[in-house]
């Protein structure tokens, strides 16, 4: 970790870091080129989502959320790609402290990087950071039953299925069921 809540994790193939204000254009390019791929899995984007100003403002808000301890948003880049194009995103949201000490996990990978194990590599580093440095007890991640890639990834990352939620989120024009999973930090100490 470096200054002002900035996180930079280096894995064999990736750099996983908090977004900078200058990443607005990179984030816009990422969501734009992956728009057709994300439609089945993501809620309808808000107005202005496909503009650079939205993403610059979002980067400012991300920094605020990190400073407040409410969320941790990360972007990943391929160490071999000198262009700095984003290969994926990871979000730990709804961080709640105290007797819960938990958060929610969301992630996406660029289509050009799918199937290469990069998201697993990035999530292994990010989860270690959330458990060891932030000291959270539980990370929850939910996926649509038809999203087999996501379900397989979560299983490989030792997330356990805890339930099934009918009509959980309104996505792509309909209420979608979700499989509920979580991973527990085995080294977590109870709150004082």
Rosetta constraint file for C-alpha pairs under 8 A:
AtomPair CA 1 CA 5 HARMONIC 6.98 0.50
AtomPair CA 1 CA 6 HARMONIC 6.02 0.50
AtomPair CA 1 CA 7 HARMONIC 4.63 0.50
AtomPair CA 1 CA 8 HARMONIC 6.02 0.50
AtomPair CA 1 CA 9 HARMONIC 7.93 0.50
AtomPair CA 2 CA 6 HARMONIC 5.35 0.50
AtomPair CA 2 CA 7 HARMONIC 6.15 0.50
AtomPair CA 2 CA 8 HARMONIC 7.33 0.50
AtomPair CA 4 CA 67 HARMONIC 7.41 0.50
AtomPair CA 5 CA 63 HARMONIC 7.94 0.50
AtomPair CA 5 CA 66 HARMONIC 6.47 0.50
AtomPair CA 5 CA 67 HARMONIC 6.29 0.50
AtomPair CA 6 CA 17 HARMONIC 7.34 0.50
AtomPair CA 6 CA 18 HARMONIC 5.77 0.50
AtomPair CA 7 CA 16 HARMONIC 7.84 0.50
AtomPair CA 7 CA 17 HARMONIC 5.17 0.50
AtomPair CA 7 CA 18 HARMONIC 5.43 0.50
AtomPair CA 8 CA 15 HARMONIC 6.87 0.50
AtomPair CA 8 CA 16 HARMONIC 5.75 0.50
AtomPair CA 8 CA 17 HARMONIC 4.28 0.50
AtomPair CA 8 CA 18 HARMONIC 6.81 0.50
AtomPair CA 9 CA 15 HARMONIC 5.81 0.50
AtomPair CA 9 CA 16 HARMONIC 4.97 0.50
AtomPair CA 9 CA 17 HARMONIC 6.10 0.50
AtomPair CA 9 CA 125 HARMONIC 6.84 0.50
AtomPair CA 9 CA 126 HARMONIC 7.52 0.50
AtomPair CA 10 CA 14 HARMONIC 5.94 0.50
AtomPair CA 10 CA 15 HARMONIC 4.66 0.50
AtomPair CA 10 CA 16 HARMONIC 6.26 0.50
AtomPair CA 11 CA 15 HARMONIC 6.34 0.50
AtomPair CA 11 CA 16 HARMONIC 7.83 0.50
AtomPair CA 11 CA 121 HARMONIC 7.07 0.50
AtomPair CA 11 CA 122 HARMONIC 7.18 0.50
AtomPair CA 11 CA 125 HARMONIC 7.19 0.50
AtomPair CA 13 CA 78 HARMONIC 6.05 0.50
AtomPair CA 13 CA 79 HARMONIC 5.57 0.50
AtomPair CA 13 CA 80 HARMONIC 7.32 0.50
AtomPair CA 13 CA 118 HARMONIC 7.60 0.50
AtomPair CA 14 CA 76 HARMONIC 6.46 0.50
AtomPair CA 14 CA 77 HARMONIC 5.58 0.50
AtomPair CA 14 CA 78 HARMONIC 4.73 0.50
AtomPair CA 14 CA 79 HARMONIC 5.04 0.50
AtomPair CA 14 CA 118 HARMONIC 7.68 0.50
AtomPair CA 14 CA 122 HARMONIC 7.09 0.50
AtomPair CA 15 CA 76 HARMONIC 5.59 0.50
AtomPair CA 15 CA 77 HARMONIC 5.34 0.50
AtomPair CA 15 CA 78 HARMONIC 6.58 0.50
AtomPair CA 15 CA 79 HARMONIC 6.27 0.50
AtomPair CA 16 CA 74 HARMONIC 6.29 0.50
AtomPair CA 16 CA 75 HARMONIC 5.66 0.50
AtomPair CA 16 CA 76 HARMONIC 4.36 0.50
AtomPair CA 16 CA 77 HARMONIC 6.59 0.50
AtomPair CA 16 CA 122 HARMONIC 6.57 0.50
AtomPair CA 16 CA 126 HARMONIC 7.72 0.50
AtomPair CA 17 CA 74 HARMONIC 5.10 0.50
AtomPair CA 17 CA 75 HARMONIC 5.50 0.50
AtomPair CA 17 CA 76 HARMONIC 6.43 0.50
AtomPair CA 18 CA 72 HARMONIC 7.66 0.50
AtomPair CA 18 CA 73 HARMONIC 5.96 0.50
AtomPair CA 18 CA 74 HARMONIC 4.46 0.50
AtomPair CA 18 CA 75 HARMONIC 6.11 0.50
AtomPair CA 19 CA 23 HARMONIC 6.05 0.50
AtomPair CA 19 CA 59 HARMONIC 6.38 0.50
AtomPair CA 19 CA 62 HARMONIC 7.84 0.50
AtomPair CA 19 CA 73 HARMONIC 7.33 0.50
AtomPair CA 19 CA 74 HARMONIC 6.17 0.50
AtomPair CA 19 CA 75 HARMONIC 6.08 0.50
AtomPair CA 20 CA 24 HARMONIC 7.88 0.50
AtomPair CA 20 CA 59 HARMONIC 6.41 0.50
AtomPair CA 21 CA 56 HARMONIC 5.79 0.50
AtomPair CA 21 CA 59 HARMONIC 5.38 0.50
AtomPair CA 21 CA 60 HARMONIC 6.38 0.50
AtomPair CA 22 CA 56 HARMONIC 7.29 0.50
AtomPair CA 23 CA 27 HARMONIC 6.06 0.50
AtomPair CA 23 CA 55 HARMONIC 7.85 0.50
AtomPair CA 23 CA 56 HARMONIC 7.20 0.50
AtomPair CA 23 CA 59 HARMONIC 7.46 0.50
AtomPair CA 24 CA 28 HARMONIC 6.19 0.50
AtomPair CA 24 CA 52 HARMONIC 5.65 0.50
AtomPair CA 24 CA 53 HARMONIC 7.30 0.50
AtomPair CA 24 CA 54 HARMONIC 7.83 0.50
AtomPair CA 24 CA 55 HARMONIC 4.61 0.50
AtomPair CA 24 CA 56 HARMONIC 4.45 0.50
AtomPair CA 24 CA 58 HARMONIC 7.97 0.50
AtomPair CA 24 CA 59 HARMONIC 6.85 0.50
AtomPair CA 25 CA 29 HARMONIC 6.14 0.50
AtomPair CA 25 CA 52 HARMONIC 5.56 0.50
AtomPair CA 25 CA 55 HARMONIC 7.28 0.50
AtomPair CA 25 CA 56 HARMONIC 7.75 0.50
AtomPair CA 26 CA 30 HARMONIC 6.13 0.50
AtomPair CA 26 CA 84 HARMONIC 7.96 0.50
AtomPair CA 26 CA 85 HARMONIC 6.17 0.50
AtomPair CA 26 CA 86 HARMONIC 6.42 0.50
AtomPair CA 27 CA 31 HARMONIC 6.25 0.50
AtomPair CA 27 CA 55 HARMONIC 6.47 0.50
AtomPair CA 27 CA 86 HARMONIC 7.11 0.50
AtomPair CA 28 CA 32 HARMONIC 5.96 0.50
AtomPair CA 28 CA 50 HARMONIC 6.21 0.50
AtomPair CA 28 CA 51 HARMONIC 6.50 0.50
AtomPair CA 28 CA 52 HARMONIC 5.79 0.50
AtomPair CA 28 CA 55 HARMONIC 6.43 0.50
AtomPair CA 29 CA 33 HARMONIC 6.05 0.50
AtomPair CA 30 CA 34 HARMONIC 6.20 0.50
AtomPair CA 30 CA 85 HARMONIC 7.67 0.50
AtomPair CA 30 CA 86 HARMONIC 6.23 0.50
AtomPair CA 30 CA 87 HARMONIC 7.76 0.50
AtomPair CA 30 CA 88 HARMONIC 7.93 0.50
AtomPair CA 30 CA 110 HARMONIC 7.11 0.50
AtomPair CA 31 CA 35 HARMONIC 5.60 0.50
AtomPair CA 31 CA 50 HARMONIC 7.48 0.50
AtomPair CA 32 CA 50 HARMONIC 6.68 0.50
AtomPair CA 34 CA 38 HARMONIC 6.25 0.50
AtomPair CA 34 CA 110 HARMONIC 6.39 0.50
AtomPair CA 34 CA 111 HARMONIC 6.65 0.50
AtomPair CA 35 CA 39 HARMONIC 6.35 0.50
AtomPair CA 37 CA 111 HARMONIC 7.50 0.50
AtomPair CA 38 CA 42 HARMONIC 5.78 0.50
AtomPair CA 39 CA 43 HARMONIC 7.63 0.50
AtomPair CA 39 CA 44 HARMONIC 7.77 0.50
AtomPair CA 39 CA 172 HARMONIC 6.29 0.50
AtomPair CA 40 CA 171 HARMONIC 7.04 0.50
AtomPair CA 40 CA 172 HARMONIC 5.84 0.50
AtomPair CA 41 CA 144 HARMONIC 7.57 0.50
AtomPair CA 41 CA 171 HARMONIC 6.70 0.50
AtomPair CA 41 CA 172 HARMONIC 7.49 0.50
AtomPair CA 42 CA 171 HARMONIC 5.98 0.50
AtomPair CA 42 CA 172 HARMONIC 7.25 0.50
AtomPair CA 43 CA 169 HARMONIC 7.73 0.50
AtomPair CA 43 CA 170 HARMONIC 6.46 0.50
AtomPair CA 43 CA 171 HARMONIC 4.53 0.50
AtomPair CA 43 CA 172 HARMONIC 6.44 0.50
AtomPair CA 44 CA 171 HARMONIC 6.56 0.50
AtomPair CA 44 CA 172 HARMONIC 6.57 0.50
AtomPair CA 45 CA 49 HARMONIC 6.04 0.50
AtomPair CA 48 CA 54 HARMONIC 5.96 0.50
AtomPair CA 49 CA 54 HARMONIC 5.76 0.50
AtomPair CA 49 CA 55 HARMONIC 7.38 0.50
AtomPair CA 50 CA 54 HARMONIC 7.29 0.50
AtomPair CA 51 CA 55 HARMONIC 6.88 0.50
AtomPair CA 52 CA 56 HARMONIC 6.19 0.50
AtomPair CA 53 CA 57 HARMONIC 6.13 0.50
AtomPair CA 54 CA 58 HARMONIC 6.04 0.50
AtomPair CA 55 CA 59 HARMONIC 6.05 0.50
AtomPair CA 56 CA 60 HARMONIC 6.50 0.50
AtomPair CA 57 CA 61 HARMONIC 6.33 0.50
AtomPair CA 58 CA 62 HARMONIC 6.05 0.50
AtomPair CA 59 CA 63 HARMONIC 6.37 0.50
AtomPair CA 60 CA 64 HARMONIC 6.46 0.50
AtomPair CA 61 CA 65 HARMONIC 6.16 0.50
AtomPair CA 62 CA 66 HARMONIC 6.18 0.50
AtomPair CA 62 CA 71 HARMONIC 7.65 0.50
AtomPair CA 62 CA 72 HARMONIC 7.48 0.50
AtomPair CA 62 CA 73 HARMONIC 6.56 0.50
AtomPair CA 63 CA 67 HARMONIC 6.19 0.50
AtomPair CA 64 CA 68 HARMONIC 6.18 0.50
AtomPair CA 65 CA 69 HARMONIC 6.08 0.50
AtomPair CA 65 CA 70 HARMONIC 5.22 0.50
AtomPair CA 65 CA 71 HARMONIC 5.42 0.50
AtomPair CA 65 CA 72 HARMONIC 7.25 0.50
AtomPair CA 66 CA 70 HARMONIC 6.14 0.50
AtomPair CA 66 CA 71 HARMONIC 5.44 0.50
AtomPair CA 66 CA 72 HARMONIC 5.54 0.50
AtomPair CA 66 CA 73 HARMONIC 7.80 0.50
AtomPair CA 69 CA 95 HARMONIC 7.05 0.50
AtomPair CA 70 CA 93 HARMONIC 6.70 0.50
AtomPair CA 70 CA 94 HARMONIC 5.97 0.50
AtomPair CA 70 CA 95 HARMONIC 4.87 0.50
AtomPair CA 70 CA 96 HARMONIC 7.11 0.50
AtomPair CA 71 CA 91 HARMONIC 7.40 0.50
AtomPair CA 71 CA 92 HARMONIC 5.52 0.50
AtomPair CA 71 CA 93 HARMONIC 4.47 0.50
AtomPair CA 71 CA 94 HARMONIC 6.11 0.50
AtomPair CA 71 CA 95 HARMONIC 5.65 0.50
AtomPair CA 72 CA 91 HARMONIC 5.93 0.50
AtomPair CA 72 CA 92 HARMONIC 5.04 0.50
AtomPair CA 72 CA 93 HARMONIC 6.46 0.50
AtomPair CA 73 CA 89 HARMONIC 7.58 0.50
AtomPair CA 73 CA 90 HARMONIC 5.94 0.50
AtomPair CA 73 CA 91 HARMONIC 4.43 0.50
AtomPair CA 73 CA 92 HARMONIC 6.19 0.50
AtomPair CA 73 CA 93 HARMONIC 7.80 0.50
AtomPair CA 74 CA 89 HARMONIC 5.80 0.50
AtomPair CA 74 CA 90 HARMONIC 5.07 0.50
AtomPair CA 74 CA 91 HARMONIC 6.17 0.50
AtomPair CA 75 CA 86 HARMONIC 6.67 0.50
AtomPair CA 75 CA 87 HARMONIC 7.62 0.50
AtomPair CA 75 CA 88 HARMONIC 5.87 0.50
AtomPair CA 75 CA 89 HARMONIC 4.51 0.50
AtomPair CA 75 CA 90 HARMONIC 6.25 0.50
AtomPair CA 76 CA 86 HARMONIC 5.83 0.50
AtomPair CA 76 CA 87 HARMONIC 5.50 0.50
AtomPair CA 76 CA 88 HARMONIC 5.16 0.50
AtomPair CA 76 CA 89 HARMONIC 6.10 0.50
AtomPair CA 76 CA 90 HARMONIC 7.94 0.50
AtomPair CA 76 CA 122 HARMONIC 7.32 0.50
AtomPair CA 77 CA 81 HARMONIC 7.51 0.50
AtomPair CA 77 CA 84 HARMONIC 6.29 0.50
AtomPair CA 77 CA 85 HARMONIC 6.42 0.50
AtomPair CA 77 CA 86 HARMONIC 5.00 0.50
AtomPair CA 77 CA 87 HARMONIC 5.13 0.50
AtomPair CA 77 CA 88 HARMONIC 7.16 0.50
AtomPair CA 78 CA 84 HARMONIC 7.64 0.50
AtomPair CA 78 CA 85 HARMONIC 7.92 0.50
AtomPair CA 78 CA 86 HARMONIC 7.61 0.50
AtomPair CA 78 CA 87 HARMONIC 6.44 0.50
AtomPair CA 81 CA 85 HARMONIC 7.40 0.50
AtomPair CA 86 CA 110 HARMONIC 7.56 0.50
AtomPair CA 87 CA 109 HARMONIC 5.94 0.50
AtomPair CA 87 CA 110 HARMONIC 5.10 0.50
AtomPair CA 87 CA 112 HARMONIC 7.91 0.50
AtomPair CA 87 CA 113 HARMONIC 6.56 0.50
AtomPair CA 88 CA 107 HARMONIC 7.40 0.50
AtomPair CA 88 CA 108 HARMONIC 5.48 0.50
AtomPair CA 88 CA 109 HARMONIC 4.10 0.50
AtomPair CA 88 CA 110 HARMONIC 5.51 0.50
AtomPair CA 88 CA 119 HARMONIC 7.48 0.50
AtomPair CA 89 CA 107 HARMONIC 5.44 0.50
AtomPair CA 89 CA 108 HARMONIC 5.35 0.50
AtomPair CA 89 CA 109 HARMONIC 6.50 0.50
AtomPair CA 90 CA 105 HARMONIC 7.34 0.50
AtomPair CA 90 CA 106 HARMONIC 5.87 0.50
AtomPair CA 90 CA 107 HARMONIC 4.35 0.50
AtomPair CA 90 CA 108 HARMONIC 6.72 0.50
AtomPair CA 90 CA 123 HARMONIC 7.68 0.50
AtomPair CA 91 CA 104 HARMONIC 7.88 0.50
AtomPair CA 91 CA 105 HARMONIC 5.68 0.50
AtomPair CA 91 CA 106 HARMONIC 5.07 0.50
AtomPair CA 91 CA 107 HARMONIC 6.11 0.50
AtomPair CA 92 CA 103 HARMONIC 6.06 0.50
AtomPair CA 92 CA 104 HARMONIC 5.41 0.50
AtomPair CA 92 CA 105 HARMONIC 4.65 0.50
AtomPair CA 92 CA 106 HARMONIC 6.55 0.50
AtomPair CA 93 CA 103 HARMONIC 5.67 0.50
AtomPair CA 93 CA 104 HARMONIC 5.13 0.50
AtomPair CA 93 CA 105 HARMONIC 6.45 0.50
AtomPair CA 93 CA 106 HARMONIC 7.93 0.50
AtomPair CA 94 CA 102 HARMONIC 7.93 0.50
AtomPair CA 94 CA 103 HARMONIC 5.31 0.50
AtomPair CA 94 CA 104 HARMONIC 6.09 0.50
AtomPair CA 95 CA 101 HARMONIC 7.25 0.50
AtomPair CA 95 CA 102 HARMONIC 5.75 0.50
AtomPair CA 95 CA 103 HARMONIC 4.37 0.50
AtomPair CA 95 CA 104 HARMONIC 7.21 0.50
AtomPair CA 96 CA 100 HARMONIC 6.35 0.50
AtomPair CA 96 CA 101 HARMONIC 5.42 0.50
AtomPair CA 96 CA 102 HARMONIC 5.48 0.50
AtomPair CA 96 CA 103 HARMONIC 6.32 0.50
AtomPair CA 97 CA 101 HARMONIC 4.22 0.50
AtomPair CA 97 CA 102 HARMONIC 6.72 0.50
AtomPair CA 97 CA 136 HARMONIC 7.86 0.50
AtomPair CA 98 CA 191 HARMONIC 6.15 0.50
AtomPair CA 99 CA 190 HARMONIC 7.66 0.50
AtomPair CA 99 CA 191 HARMONIC 6.45 0.50
AtomPair CA 100 CA 137 HARMONIC 7.52 0.50
AtomPair CA 100 CA 138 HARMONIC 7.89 0.50
AtomPair CA 101 CA 135 HARMONIC 7.91 0.50
AtomPair CA 101 CA 136 HARMONIC 5.07 0.50
AtomPair CA 101 CA 137 HARMONIC 5.29 0.50
AtomPair CA 101 CA 138 HARMONIC 6.57 0.50
AtomPair CA 102 CA 136 HARMONIC 5.64 0.50
AtomPair CA 102 CA 137 HARMONIC 5.72 0.50
AtomPair CA 102 CA 138 HARMONIC 4.55 0.50
AtomPair CA 102 CA 139 HARMONIC 5.68 0.50
AtomPair CA 102 CA 140 HARMONIC 7.55 0.50
AtomPair CA 103 CA 136 HARMONIC 7.72 0.50
AtomPair CA 103 CA 138 HARMONIC 6.59 0.50
AtomPair CA 103 CA 139 HARMONIC 5.14 0.50
AtomPair CA 103 CA 140 HARMONIC 6.21 0.50
AtomPair CA 104 CA 139 HARMONIC 5.69 0.50
AtomPair CA 104 CA 140 HARMONIC 4.72 0.50
AtomPair CA 104 CA 141 HARMONIC 5.80 0.50
AtomPair CA 105 CA 139 HARMONIC 6.50 0.50
AtomPair CA 105 CA 140 HARMONIC 5.94 0.50
AtomPair CA 105 CA 141 HARMONIC 5.00 0.50
AtomPair CA 105 CA 142 HARMONIC 7.94 0.50
AtomPair CA 106 CA 141 HARMONIC 6.67 0.50
AtomPair CA 108 CA 119 HARMONIC 7.95 0.50
AtomPair CA 109 CA 113 HARMONIC 6.62 0.50
AtomPair CA 109 CA 114 HARMONIC 6.34 0.50
AtomPair CA 109 CA 119 HARMONIC 6.67 0.50
AtomPair CA 110 CA 114 HARMONIC 6.47 0.50
AtomPair CA 113 CA 118 HARMONIC 7.07 0.50
AtomPair CA 114 CA 118 HARMONIC 7.66 0.50
AtomPair CA 117 CA 121 HARMONIC 6.33 0.50
AtomPair CA 118 CA 122 HARMONIC 6.11 0.50
AtomPair CA 119 CA 123 HARMONIC 5.92 0.50
AtomPair CA 120 CA 124 HARMONIC 6.00 0.50
AtomPair CA 120 CA 153 HARMONIC 6.80 0.50
AtomPair CA 120 CA 157 HARMONIC 7.35 0.50
AtomPair CA 121 CA 125 HARMONIC 6.63 0.50
AtomPair CA 122 CA 126 HARMONIC 6.15 0.50
AtomPair CA 123 CA 127 HARMONIC 5.71 0.50
AtomPair CA 124 CA 128 HARMONIC 6.18 0.50
AtomPair CA 124 CA 157 HARMONIC 7.29 0.50
AtomPair CA 125 CA 129 HARMONIC 6.31 0.50
AtomPair CA 126 CA 130 HARMONIC 6.23 0.50
AtomPair CA 127 CA 131 HARMONIC 6.07 0.50
AtomPair CA 128 CA 132 HARMONIC 5.71 0.50
AtomPair CA 128 CA 133 HARMONIC 7.74 0.50
AtomPair CA 129 CA 133 HARMONIC 5.11 0.50
AtomPair CA 129 CA 134 HARMONIC 6.65 0.50
AtomPair CA 130 CA 134 HARMONIC 4.86 0.50
AtomPair CA 130 CA 135 HARMONIC 6.31 0.50
AtomPair CA 130 CA 136 HARMONIC 6.16 0.50
AtomPair CA 131 CA 135 HARMONIC 4.78 0.50
AtomPair CA 131 CA 136 HARMONIC 5.09 0.50
AtomPair CA 131 CA 137 HARMONIC 6.78 0.50
AtomPair CA 131 CA 185 HARMONIC 6.06 0.50
AtomPair CA 131 CA 188 HARMONIC 7.53 0.50
AtomPair CA 132 CA 136 HARMONIC 7.72 0.50
AtomPair CA 135 CA 188 HARMONIC 6.61 0.50
AtomPair CA 136 CA 185 HARMONIC 7.13 0.50
AtomPair CA 136 CA 188 HARMONIC 6.98 0.50
AtomPair CA 137 CA 184 HARMONIC 5.79 0.50
AtomPair CA 137 CA 185 HARMONIC 4.97 0.50
AtomPair CA 137 CA 186 HARMONIC 7.89 0.50
AtomPair CA 137 CA 188 HARMONIC 5.50 0.50
AtomPair CA 137 CA 189 HARMONIC 7.97 0.50
AtomPair CA 138 CA 182 HARMONIC 6.66 0.50
AtomPair CA 138 CA 183 HARMONIC 5.76 0.50
AtomPair CA 138 CA 184 HARMONIC 4.62 0.50
AtomPair CA 138 CA 185 HARMONIC 6.11 0.50
AtomPair CA 139 CA 182 HARMONIC 5.47 0.50
AtomPair CA 139 CA 183 HARMONIC 5.34 0.50
AtomPair CA 139 CA 184 HARMONIC 6.60 0.50
AtomPair CA 140 CA 180 HARMONIC 7.42 0.50
AtomPair CA 140 CA 181 HARMONIC 5.73 0.50
AtomPair CA 140 CA 182 HARMONIC 4.17 0.50
AtomPair CA 140 CA 183 HARMONIC 6.53 0.50
AtomPair CA 141 CA 154 HARMONIC 7.93 0.50
AtomPair CA 141 CA 159 HARMONIC 7.98 0.50
AtomPair CA 141 CA 180 HARMONIC 6.44 0.50
AtomPair CA 141 CA 181 HARMONIC 5.31 0.50
AtomPair CA 141 CA 182 HARMONIC 5.93 0.50
AtomPair CA 142 CA 178 HARMONIC 6.00 0.50
AtomPair CA 142 CA 179 HARMONIC 5.49 0.50
AtomPair CA 142 CA 180 HARMONIC 4.63 0.50
AtomPair CA 142 CA 181 HARMONIC 5.76 0.50
AtomPair CA 143 CA 147 HARMONIC 6.61 0.50
AtomPair CA 143 CA 150 HARMONIC 6.64 0.50
AtomPair CA 143 CA 151 HARMONIC 6.65 0.50
AtomPair CA 143 CA 178 HARMONIC 5.15 0.50
AtomPair CA 143 CA 179 HARMONIC 5.39 0.50
AtomPair CA 143 CA 180 HARMONIC 6.96 0.50
AtomPair CA 144 CA 176 HARMONIC 6.95 0.50
AtomPair CA 144 CA 177 HARMONIC 6.00 0.50
AtomPair CA 144 CA 178 HARMONIC 4.43 0.50
AtomPair CA 144 CA 179 HARMONIC 6.13 0.50
AtomPair CA 145 CA 151 HARMONIC 7.58 0.50
AtomPair CA 145 CA 177 HARMONIC 7.12 0.50
AtomPair CA 145 CA 178 HARMONIC 6.07 0.50
AtomPair CA 145 CA 179 HARMONIC 6.16 0.50
AtomPair CA 147 CA 151 HARMONIC 6.43 0.50
AtomPair CA 148 CA 152 HARMONIC 6.01 0.50
AtomPair CA 149 CA 153 HARMONIC 6.15 0.50
AtomPair CA 150 CA 154 HARMONIC 6.20 0.50
AtomPair CA 151 CA 155 HARMONIC 6.28 0.50
AtomPair CA 152 CA 156 HARMONIC 6.25 0.50
AtomPair CA 153 CA 157 HARMONIC 6.27 0.50
AtomPair CA 154 CA 158 HARMONIC 6.39 0.50
AtomPair CA 154 CA 159 HARMONIC 5.30 0.50
AtomPair CA 154 CA 181 HARMONIC 7.97 0.50
AtomPair CA 155 CA 159 HARMONIC 5.33 0.50
AtomPair CA 155 CA 160 HARMONIC 6.89 0.50
AtomPair CA 158 CA 183 HARMONIC 6.45 0.50
AtomPair CA 159 CA 181 HARMONIC 5.77 0.50
AtomPair CA 159 CA 182 HARMONIC 5.01 0.50
AtomPair CA 159 CA 183 HARMONIC 4.55 0.50
AtomPair CA 160 CA 181 HARMONIC 5.22 0.50
AtomPair CA 160 CA 182 HARMONIC 5.47 0.50
AtomPair CA 160 CA 183 HARMONIC 6.26 0.50
AtomPair CA 161 CA 179 HARMONIC 7.01 0.50
AtomPair CA 161 CA 180 HARMONIC 5.84 0.50
AtomPair CA 161 CA 181 HARMONIC 4.28 0.50
AtomPair CA 161 CA 182 HARMONIC 6.73 0.50
AtomPair CA 162 CA 179 HARMONIC 7.84 0.50
AtomPair CA 162 CA 180 HARMONIC 5.49 0.50
AtomPair CA 162 CA 181 HARMONIC 5.21 0.50
AtomPair CA 162 CA 182 HARMONIC 6.92 0.50
AtomPair CA 163 CA 179 HARMONIC 6.09 0.50
AtomPair CA 163 CA 180 HARMONIC 4.99 0.50
AtomPair CA 163 CA 181 HARMONIC 7.05 0.50
AtomPair CA 164 CA 177 HARMONIC 7.34 0.50
AtomPair CA 164 CA 178 HARMONIC 5.91 0.50
AtomPair CA 164 CA 179 HARMONIC 4.62 0.50
AtomPair CA 164 CA 180 HARMONIC 5.63 0.50
AtomPair CA 165 CA 177 HARMONIC 5.60 0.50
AtomPair CA 165 CA 178 HARMONIC 5.24 0.50
AtomPair CA 165 CA 179 HARMONIC 6.34 0.50
AtomPair CA 165 CA 180 HARMONIC 6.96 0.50
AtomPair CA 166 CA 176 HARMONIC 6.96 0.50
AtomPair CA 166 CA 177 HARMONIC 4.40 0.50
AtomPair CA 166 CA 178 HARMONIC 6.61 0.50
AtomPair CA 167 CA 175 HARMONIC 4.67 0.50
AtomPair CA 167 CA 176 HARMONIC 4.79 0.50
AtomPair CA 167 CA 177 HARMONIC 4.71 0.50
AtomPair CA 167 CA 178 HARMONIC 7.58 0.50
AtomPair CA 168 CA 175 HARMONIC 6.48 0.50
AtomPair CA 168 CA 176 HARMONIC 5.69 0.50
AtomPair CA 168 CA 177 HARMONIC 5.25 0.50
AtomPair CA 168 CA 178 HARMONIC 6.06 0.50
AtomPair CA 169 CA 175 HARMONIC 5.46 0.50
AtomPair CA 169 CA 176 HARMONIC 5.42 0.50
AtomPair CA 169 CA 177 HARMONIC 7.14 0.50
AtomPair CA 169 CA 178 HARMONIC 7.88 0.50
AtomPair CA 170 CA 174 HARMONIC 5.33 0.50
AtomPair CA 170 CA 175 HARMONIC 4.24 0.50
AtomPair CA 170 CA 176 HARMONIC 6.06 0.50
AtomPair CA 171 CA 175 HARMONIC 6.17 0.50
AtomPair CA 171 CA 176 HARMONIC 6.40 0.50
